[in-house]
Amino acid sequence: MISRNALSFSEKKVSRNAVITLIMGIVELVGFIILMLVSIASHGNVGIAGGLIGCLLVILAFFGVLWGVLSYDDVKTNQQFKISGICLNIIVIFLGITLIML
């Protein structure tokens, strides 16, 4: 008797590169939220250090997009987190550019 909940051999493993891309996007987004909260708490006096941290987060977001787009994955891996990670990194880039322009 075969169980319906048994894993099939055709099920794909999640790609490590996709998970790295998603984690990078989440970390960068959390970094911008923390930077924004510190800026609000200090009434906008984050100084040069805040600008450098913001620029560093934008550079890391560009790297995250490149990592997600250019990383090679087998056909056998599941790409379920790669698109969301790339989109999250693009959101971080636009958020960073917006905050730098303000």
Buried (B, 14 or more C-beta within 10 A) or exposed (E): EEEEEEEEEEEEEBBEBBBBBBBBBBEBBEBBEEBBEBBEEEEEEBEEEBEEBBEEBBEBBBEBBEBBEEBEEEEEBEBEBBEBBBBBBBBBBEBBEEBEEE
